[in-house]
Amino acid sequence: MSTEIKIFQLALERLMEEVEELKAGNKQLRIEVDELKDRELSVEEDQVKDKNPEKLLLNTKEVQQILGVCYNTLQKVVDSGKLKPIKIGQRRIRYSKVKLIEYLGNEQQEKIDTVKIRMNN
């Protein structure tokens, strides 16, 4: 009997550790969601302020800064079809602020859904 109790206690301890890990991961995801919301609001505010049509297009570096990613990561997002660039010349690429805001909203929703799934499991 005592061996079974010890096994049960070890299993319970491991489950408790996993719960704590999930809570920590959930907290981190919430922080990331809040950061994305702040970035999205910042982009929306800039868009409202900028009525000049040229300001509605962003270059690659501006998009990288808004998303907080490097060039290669941005290319992965583009390759996945989640964000589509606008080719304005043979080598010049721009991104629509509106499409970038939509992308941020979609990513935010995906993270929220992931958190819900983790919390339910």
C-alpha positions in Angstrom: 0.0 0.0 0.0 2.7 2.5 0.9 4.3 2.1 -2.6 1.1 2.9 -4.3 0.7 6.0 -2.1 4.2 7.1 -3.0 3.5 6.7 -6.7 0.3 8.6 -6.3 2.1 11.4 -4.5 4.8 11.6 -7.1 2.2 11.7 -9.9 0.3 14.4 -8.0 3.4 16.5 -7.5 4.2 16.2 -11.2 0.7 17.4 -12.1 1.0 20.3 -9.7 4.3 21.3 -11.3 2.7 21.1 -14.8 -0.2 23.3 -13.5 2.3 25.9 -12.3 4.2 25.8 -15.6 0.9 26.4 -17.5 0.0 29.3 -15.2 3.4 30.9 -15.9 3.0 30.3 -19.6 -0.5 31.8 -19.4 0.8 34.9 -17.6 3.5 35.3 -20.3 0.9 35.0 -23.1 -1.3 37.6 -21.4 1.7 40.0 -21.3 2.3 39.4 -25.0 -1.4 40.0 -25.8 -1.3 43.3 -23.9 1.9 44.3 -25.8 0.2 43.4 -29.1 -2.9 45.5 -28.1 -0.6 48.4 -27.3 1.2 48.1 -30.6 -2.1 47.9 -32.5 -3.5 51.0 -30.7 -0.3 52.8 -31.5 -0.6 51.9 -35.2 -4.3 52.9 -35.3 -3.6 56.2 -33.7 -0.9 56.9 -36.2 -3.2 56.0 -39.0 -5.9 58.3 -37.8 -3.4 61.1 -37.5 -1.9 60.5 -40.9 -4.4 61.4 -43.6 -1.7 61.4 -46.3 -2.2 58.2 -48.4 1.6 57.7 -48.6 1.6 57.3 -44.8 -0.8 54.4 -45.1 2.0 52.3 -46.5 4.9 51.2 -44.4 8.4 50.0 -45.5 9.9 46.8 -44.3 11.9 48.3 -41.5 8.8 50.1 -40.1 6.8 46.9 -40.2 9.7 45.0 -38.4 9.8 47.7 -35.7 6.0 47.5 -35.2 6.0 43.7 -35.0 9.2 43.6 -33.1 10.7 41.0 -35.4 13.8 40.6 -37.6 13.7 40.5 -41.4 13.7 36.7 -41.6 10.8 36.4 -39.3 8.9 39.0 -41.3 9.6 37.0 -44.5 8.2 33.8 -42.8 5.0 35.7 -42.0 4.8 36.9 -45.7 5.6 33.4 -47.0 2.8 32.0 -44.8 0.4 34.4 -46.5 -0.6 36.1 -43.3 0.7 39.5 -44.4 0.9 40.5 -48.1 3.4 43.0 -49.3 2.6 45.6 -52.0 5.3 45.7 -54.7 5.7 49.4 -55.8 8.7 48.9 -58.0 11.1 46.2 -59.2 12.7 46.0 -55.7 10.6 48.3 -53.5 8.0 46.7 -51.2 5.5 48.4 -48.9 2.9 47.1 -46.5 -0.6 48.4 -45.9 -1.2 49.8 -42.4 -4.7 48.5 -42.5 -3.6 44.9 -43.4 -0.9 45.1 -40.7 -3.6 46.0 -38.1 -5.7 43.1 -39.4 -2.7 40.8 -39.0 -2.1 41.9 -35.5 -5.7 41.4 -34.6 -5.6 37.8 -36.0 -2.4 37.0 -34.2 -3.9 38.4 -31.0 -7.0 36.2 -31.4 -4.8 33.1 -32.1 -2.9 33.7 -28.9 -6.1 34.1 -26.9 -7.4 30.9 -28.4 -4.2 29.1 -27.5 -4.4 30.3 -23.9 -8.0 29.1 -23.7 -7.1 25.7 -25.0 -4.2 25.4 -22.5 -6.4 26.4 -19.7 -9.1 23.8 -20.6 -6.5 21.0 -20.8 
